[in-house]
């Protein structure tokens, strides 16, 4: 069996279609079909049930997929080890990061890393926290920058930094004036109880982003369900909407400290117990981390001591 055949079978299983897989692999569909037919003849079993729509794996196909993934993963690890022997003269490092981290965290580290190791290609894979965990688990990324908690039976991780969570509220809202909230993007910030925001409309991050559930948990802990007027994928957009007087939102102080705005919201520290979160670098347990990955992690931790 060839690595090429394994990759072809994996892509067909992923796409559940020979035609779609052929497009993604940039080969003709007849060539792909013939390649897999030859493999099935060699193995003496069918890997796909071609009568099903969409295409489905047979029992033998499922076993083949499981084994092929392990073999290809071992092959990738061997290649990474060979890159280490080449003393980082060339290589590739794939980092999973949210758009937020890509904007406010990675620019502090990437330029320094690139100056020290110019032969290492950096690839960014962006997504939500849930997607980034999947990327790390399936080997799409060398590691992903995500948040605690995480499934410790599956992932190994290293903490990078702890963020304080802040409430952002329009500077013109009565609570901002009553509590003398600070519209500076630097601490100290006035404390506020979440219960004081019971009647305030909220801009909520979309499902799949950790701030989504954190805000719901904070409000539930205070005994009420928040009034949600809008959900957004972008923390920057939520912050701008707060300035415009649309409501309140929950933000990490990393964003607040590093984003200058002509007019800032009023920021408040939260008195409740859920008021911080820890950003981590996570990777699948047992995964071989290349020398480039280990050096990048070390550099990132050093910069956020």
Secondary structure, DSSP 8 states (H G I E B T S, - for coil): --HHHHHHHHHHHHHT-HHHHHHHHTS-HHHHHHHHHHHHHHHTS-SEETTSSS-EE-HHHHHHHHHHHHHHHHHHHHHHHHHHHTTTSSEEEEEEE-HHHHHHTHHHHHHHHHHH-TTEEEEEEE--HHHHHHHHHTTSSSEEEEES---TTTEEEEEEEEEEEEEEE-TTSHHHHHTT-B-SSSS--EEE-GGGGTTSEEEEE-TTSHHHHHHHHHHHHTT---EEEEEES-HHHHHHHHHTTS-EEEEEHHHHHH---SS--EEEEE-SS--EEEEEEEEETT----HHHHHHHHHHHHHT-
